[in-house]
Each structure stands twice: as structure tokens, then as C-alpha cells.
């Protein structure tokens, strides 16, 4: 009898151990291989907005959709496969029961084969625990870069997509907690160590913006990032029935049911017209971030059925159908007023550079790129060339450009003091094309330095495999 009981226990233990994930599969089991069209879809956390979800599925271009979650079951399968009227090859929901699922070969293969990945709601700490520093993190990031997949998520699935993210390690945080004490035990923020999603570099997202009210805690997140790491992060937020869909050129379209309902998205940035740091961001004291009643500039955009209104995440200044607001915090109390469009000083730099190793006499080769060795994220901060973390991140579409404008590699451009060339006044990473043009992260636009005054500057260029060079005289920039 003792032997039988022991055998039963061992069998149950083996069965439980084997169930590291649950799969719900709908559609064609033969893997499809179309070229996905890229993009990002961020959903605020309630019932999905159908047209935004159609946009998401269309970007899969008839391929395979994988839904990732840590709880629940197959609620997305029929909705994605048949209900929205967009043809896809298959929809598979993979429910992670514990972190061991990240090491499962089948799970890894299915995610790697997907043209679209949707991350469901739930508890984002589960996602961080299960996927960060695991093969799943690597596979998702590689699929974004090399396969140009479309990625999206709702609630917790939206919360983890910024390079900064509220990880909910100690549970949710209310606006009252975060404003009353920005270092409250529940205010836990991850930094640049998880997903690498285009246009969400140095962005922290938040969801359920209307229920409960979260503008205060989102402001506290940005204050903490600036205070702790010296980085002027930005914020993207959605109300519950609102979605932000980002095309590969950085256009963020906002979907919702306005004007039938007040469905809004918010694009938040630190005001360049004022000193940027909070007046007080300390443990066990209320946040004060006033700056003349305009610490943050916010573009509030109504979400319509067809996503008619938008905001440009390439320049973070241009939008349609929205209203500019000012946000600030007075001794732990969130404030808001009508604002004006942001207008930061900037200079444009037109530089032509040729790398000797790649130069063929008229153009440069783009061998690094063709061998998948040019990363989405600039490599210079990690190498110590850029002392401050850079928000420079491009998209797979840009790296897939062909012809004379194909991307050769990342470079660093520095503006140095006209009276003392050893003093770096501004620096940033940029992209180098085969014809020698240095362009911004969209692969097309001239390089713009924001928050830099027009003046004379020495211009220096650095590359990870070549000696640095600098102009012999200061050059006028305006």
C-alpha cells in the first residue's frame, strides 16, 4: 500500500512538472512565412477596440499570431482568427504556468515563427519573472529586429513594452501613494533590460488611465526616472477602451469610440522650456514638480473608430486632432491646465561621412547590416562612448532599406564648443547610409539636436571600428 501511494505521488509530480504551459491552437498547423509589416499596438486594458485589433492583424500579413499570457485561456483565438474578418494563418495562445515554460523548445519555436505577438493582460510581474533574461525575451527582441513582426498588448501587456516599465513587483501603486512618496515600496520601475520595441526607447507606458485615475503615478514614474538616472523619459498612456497603433514611421494613431465616449490617449514629455528636474523627489516626502505650472507637456488625443487622430513619435511635437496640456504636481497634488504646443530650440546637422574599411570608391558596402550585425538600439552607450543613455533606436524597416540609402552602421555625432573643442556640448547616435549621409533614426530625416541653441560648433564623428575625426574649424548651425 505504501508502495502504491508513493508511485501515485511520483506520477502526479511528473505530470505537474510537465505542464509548464498550456497551448490553445486555432487554424493551419503548417507554419506560414509571409513578410510581416511591423508596428506596435498598445491597448488600455478593457474590451479591445475592434478596428485597432484589425490593424494589428493586418500587419501580420496573413501569417501566424501568438498570444502570450500567464493566466486565462483561449479567449483571443476565435476573436483573432474569425470574428474580426482579417485572414491569418493561425492563432495560438500559450499560457505560461511557471518560468520553466520559457525553456520549452516548442514554446520557443512557436514564438519564433510568429508574425504577430500579442501580450494579454494580467500581472506584469508574472511576465517580468517568466520572460526577462530568458530565451523568450531574446526571441521576441530578435523577431522584432529581424522579422519585423508586429507586437502588441493590453493592460499588463502594454505596461511591459516601454524600455522603462512599472513592474508591479510589490503590487499595484496608486496615484496617491506615488505622489505622496515617489519612493513608496510599491513604486518599482524596470530600466532598459527587457523588451526592445521601436519608438518605445526611454518611454514608460501606463494603462487603465480612467479607471483608476493614474496620471499622478505616471508623473511620479517620470520624476523617479529623471531623479535616479538623469534620463528625460517620455510617457504614453491609454484609457481603458483606447488603443495606440504605431506604424514603422513613428505615426501613432489613436483608436477609440470618441465622441460617443471620452476615449483618450496621452503623450507625455518633460517641458524643455523650464529647468527639467523636480523641485522635490525624495523618499517619504510628497513629490513637488511644479516648474511654473508646466513641468510636463502633454498631447491629449481622442481615439476615434478609424484612428483618424495621431501623434508623431519621431519628433514628439507634431500631432493632429489633439490638445496640448500642462501637468504639474504641487506638494503631492496633481494639477492640469490647457497648454501650448511644445517648441524646443534645435539645430540641424548635415554631415557626410565615409568609413575607410567599407568605402569602395563611390559608396560604402553595408556588409554589417546584411549579416544582421547592425542593432536596432545604438551600441555606443553600452560601449562607454556615449556617457549618457541614448534614446536612439531605429526600426526593422529602416535596416531593411536597400540601394544608396541602405544603412551601413551607427555613428556618434558630437557638437563641440567653438572656443574649446575638448568640451562636448551635445552628442547623439545617428545612422550612416551607403552614400555617406548621416541621418536620424527614421533613416531619412536630417539629424536634429534638440534643446541646442544655434551657434558655431566643431563637429566630431565617432565610429566603433574607426578613429574619430573632427572638422578643422567651427561650423555655423541653425
TIVEXKE-45169 format. One record per residue (C-alpha): residue in one letter; y, x, z. Coordinates in steps of 0.05 Angstrom, whole numbers, plus 32768, in hexadecimal, padded with zeros to 4 digits. Layout:
// residues N
aYXZ
...
// end
This chain:
// residues 478
x800080008000
x802F80388011
x801E80597FCE
x802E801A7FA7
x807180117FCA
x808480597FBC
x807180517F73
x809B80127F6E
x80D780367F8C
x80D080707F5C
x80CB80417F20
x810A801B7F36
x8130805C7F41
x811D80747EFC
x813480327EDC
x817680337F00
x8183807B7EEE
x8175806C7EA4
x81A880347EA2
x81E580607E9D
x820380327E69
x81F97FEE7E48
x82017FE37DFD
x82137FA17DDB
x820F7FA97D90
x82267F797D59
x82237F877D0E
x82067FBA7CDF
x81DE7FF27D02
x81E980227CC7
x8226804C7CD6
x826180427CA7
x828D807D7C93
x82D080637C78
x831080887C83
x8332806A7CC0
x837D80607CBB
x839280767D01
x83C180557D31
x83C680407D7A
x83C47FFA7D98
x83DC7FEE7DE0
x83D07FAA7DFF
x83F17F927E3F
x83B47F767E62
x83A97F2B7E59
x838B7F067E1E
x838F7F307DDF
x83C47F217DAB
x839B7F107D6E
x83C87F2E7D38
x83CD7F6F7D5E
x83817F717D62
x837D7F637D18
x83AC7F9E7D0D
x837D7FC87D37
x833F7FB47D11
x83607FBD7CCD
x836F80067CDF
x832380107CE6
x831F80037C9B
x82DC7FDF7C9E
x82BC80127CCC
x829A800F7D10
x82BD7FF87D4F
x82A880107D94
x82C17FEE7DD3
x82BF80187E13
x82BE7FF97E57
x82A680057E9E
x82997FBC7EAF
x828E7F7A7E8C
x82627F6E7E4F
x82697F5B7E05
x82A77F307E05
x82C77F577DCC
x828C7F597D9D
x82927F157D7A
x82DE7F167D82
x82E47F567D5B
x82A97F4C7D2B
x82B57F047D13
x82EC7EDE7D37
x83297F047D1C
x83137F037CD3
x83177F4E7CC8
x82D97F6E7CAB
x82BB7FA87CD3
x82777FC87CCD
x82637FBF7D16
x827D7FB57D5D
x825A7FD57D97
x826E7FCF7DE0
x825880087E0C
x825C7FF87E56
x825C80377E81
x8236802B7EC1
x824380707EDE
x825C80B47EC8
x821880CA7EAE
x8221809E7E71
x825380D17E57
x821A81027E4D
x81EE80D17E27
x81E280E87DDF
x81E080A17DC3
x8222808F7DE5
x824280CE7DCA
x822980C27D84
x8241807B7D81
x8286808D7D98
x828A80C77D68
x8276809A7D2E
x82AB80657D3D
x82E9805A7D12
x830980307D4A
x830480387D95
x831C80007DC3
x8320800C7E0F
x831A7FCD7E37
x833D7FBB7E78
x83217FC97EBC
x832F80007EEE
x834E803E7ECD
x8333806A7F05
x82ED80597EEB
x830180727EA6
x832080B17EC2
x82E380BE7EED
x82B180B07EB6
x82D380D17E7A
x830681067E8E
x82EA814D7E84
x82AC812F7E64
x8290812F7E1D
x82AD80EA7E13
x82F481047E1C
x82E6813B7DE9
x82C7810B7DB7
x830080D97DBA
x8335810F7DB2
x830F81307D79
x830780ED7D56
x835180E07D5B
x836081237D3D
x832A812B7D08
x831680E47CF6
x835B80C47CFF
x833C808A7D25
x836480507D40
x8363804C7D8C
x837980147DB9
x83727FF57DFD
x83897FBF7E2C
x839D7FC37E75
x83787FFF7E91
x836680127E49
x83B080177E39
x83C180397E7B
x839780777E6D
x83B180857E27
x83F280A97E37
x83EE80F37E46
x840B80E07E8A
x83E580A67EA9
x83E2807F7EEA
x8399808A7EFC
x839380587F36
x836980897F5E
x837D80677F9F
x838580227F84
x83BF7FFF7F62
x8407800D7F75
x843D7FD97F7B
x84857FE27F67
x84997FD97FB0
x846B80117FC5
x848180417F8E
x84CB80347F96
x84C880377FE2
x84A280797FE0
x8496809B7F9C
x846180C57FBD
x843B808A7FDA
x83F080977FDE
x83E480657FA6
x841480867F75
x83E380B77F53
x83F380D27F0E
x83C880F97EDD
x83EA812E7EB2
x83D881477E6D
x838E814D7E79
x836C81127E59
x837780ED7E17
x83A2810A7DDF
x83BD80CD7DBC
x83F380D57D85
x843980C27D9B
x842380BB7DE4
x842E81047DF6
x845A81057E35
x845680B97E38
x843E80917E74
x842B80497E65
x8428800C7E92
x840C7FC67E89
x84107F807EA6
x845B7F8A7EA7
x846A7F417EB7
x84317F347EE8
x843A7F577F17
x84807F737F0B
x84787FBE7EFC
x84BA7FD87EE4
x84C77FF77F27
x8487801E7F2D
x848C80357EE4
x84D180517EF4
x84B480747F31
x847D80937F05
x84B280B17ED7
x84DA80CA7F13
x849C80EC7F2F
x848B810E7EED
x84D281297EE6
x84D581407F2F
x848F815E7F33
x8488817D7EEE
x84CE81807ED0
x84B981567E94
x84E4811D7E78
x84AA80EE7E6B
x84B280AB7E48
x849480677E56
x847480307E2C
x84647FEE7E4D
x84497FAB7E38
x844B7F677E57
x84087F457E5D
x84037F217E1A
x84287F577DF4
x840E7F907DC9
x842D7FCF7DAC
x840D7FE87D6B
x8421802E7D55
x841980437D0D
x840E808D7CFB
x845880957CEA
x846B80837D32
x8483803C7D25
x847080117D62
x846B7FC77D4E
x846C7F957D87
x843E7F577D84
x84427F1A7DB1
x84537ED07DB1
x849F7ED57DB5
x84C77EA77DB3
x84937E767DCC
x84887EA67E07
x84B07EE07E22
x84827F187E0B
x84A47F5C7E0E
x84947FA67E08
x84BF7FDC7E26
x84CE80237E0D
x84EB804C7E46
x850E80907E46
x853A80B97E73
x858480B27E62
x859D80F07E3E
x85E680DE7E4D
x85DD80EB7E98
x85BF81227EC4
x857681107EC0
x8558811D7F04
x855280E87F3B
x858480ED7F73
x854A80E67FA3
x850080E97F95
x84DE80FE7FD6
x84A180EC7FFF
x84AA80B38031
x84F080A38018
x8506806D7FE8
x851480827FA0
x855C808A7F8A
x856680937F40
x85A980767F2F
x85D080A47F01
x860B80767EF7
x85DF80387EF1
x85BC80557EB3
x858580857EC9
x855680697E93
x8563804C7E4E
x853280167E3A
x85267FF37DF8
x850A7FAD7E06
x84E77F8F7DCA
x84CD7F487DC2
x84877F437DA6
x847F7F127D6D
x84417EF57D4C
x84467F247D11
x84627F627D34
x84A67F5C7D12
x84CC7F857D46
x84C17FCF7D50
x84D780117D6F
x84D280577D51
x84AA80867D7E
x84BB80C07D51
x850580C17D64
x850480927DA1
x854780767D8A
x853D80487D4F
x852580017D59
x85297FBB7D3D
x852B7F787D61
x85357F957DA7
x85697F9C7DDD
x857F7FDB7E01
x857E7FD97E4D
x859280077E86
x8562800F7EC1
x857080327F03
x855A80327F4C
x8588802B7F88
x856680407FC8
x852380237FB5
x853E7FE57F91
x85347FDF7F46
x85717FCC7F1C
x857C7FB97ED4
x85B77FAB7EA6
x85C67FA47E5C
x85CF7FE97E3D
x85E3800B7DFC
x85BA80317DC8
x85A880777DDC
x85CF80AD7DB8
x85BA80F37DCD
x85DD81317DB0
x85B081567D7F
x85AF818C7D49
x858581917D0A
x856381D27CF8
x854B81E17CB1
x851F821E7CB2
x84F1823D7C7D
x84BA826C7C97
x848182917C76
x844782AE7C9C
x843082F07C7E
x83E682E47C88
x83E782A17C65
x841B82B27C30
x840182B47BE8
x844282C27BC2
x845E827C7BBD
x843B82517BF0
x8411825D7C2E
x83C8824A7C36
x83B782157C69
x837382317C7C
x837C82257CC6
x838781DC7CB9
x834E81D57C87
x831F81F27CBC
x833881C07CF0
x835B81F67D19
x83A181D87D1C
x83A381AB7D5A
x83C681697D61
x83E981857D9F
x841481C47D98
x83EE82007DB4
x842982297DCE
x8432820D7E14
x83EA821A7E25
x83F282617E0A
x8431826D7E35
x846182727DF9
x848482317E0C
x849382357E57
x84A181EA7E5B
x846C81B77E47
x847A819C7E02
x847481557DEA
x8466816E7DA3
x8429814C7D87
x841B81387D40
x83EB81057D21
x83AB810E7CF8
x83CE80F07CBB
x840081297CBC
x83CA815E7CC1
x83A6813D7C86
x83E281477C58
x83D2816D7C18
x83FB81937BE4
x843981BD7BF2
x844881977C32
x840481A27C51
x840981BC7C98
x83FA82067CA3
x8402820A7CEE
x843081FE7D2A
x846B822D7D36
x84A082317D6C
x84EA822F7D5A
x851C82497D8D
x856882417D90
x8586827E7DB2
x85CB82897DCF
x8600829F7D9C
x861B82D37DCD
x85D982EB7DEA
x859C82E37DBE
x856E82F07DF9
x858082AC7E16
x855782727DFC
x858182337DFB
x854C82057DDD
x8506820B7DC1
x84D181DE7DA6
x849181DD7D7D
x849281C77D35
x846581C47CF8
x846581F57CBE
x845681DD7C77
x843682067C3F
x8479820D7C1B
x8499822B7C5A
x84BF81EF7C73
x84BF81E57CBE
x84BD819A7CCE
x84B8816B7D08
x8476814F7D22
x847581177CEE
x846B814E7CB9
x84A881397C91
x84E981357CB9
x851781707CC4
x851281907D09
x854281717D3B
x8553818D7D80
x856981547DAD
x8599815D7DE7
x85B5819B7DC5
x85FF81A27DB4
x861881B87D70
x862782037D72
x861382477D56
x85CD825E7D68
x859D82967D56
x855D82777D3C
x851B82977D4F
x84D582867D36
x849482937D5B
x844D828B7D43
x840C82947D69
x83F182CB7D39
x843182ED7D20
x846B83157D3B
x84A982EC7D4B
x84E782EF7D1F
x853082DB7D2A
x856D82D27CFE
x859B830F7CFC
x85D982E57D0B
x85E782A37D2F
x85E482667D02
x860E82287D08
x85E681E97D1A
x860281A37D1A
// end
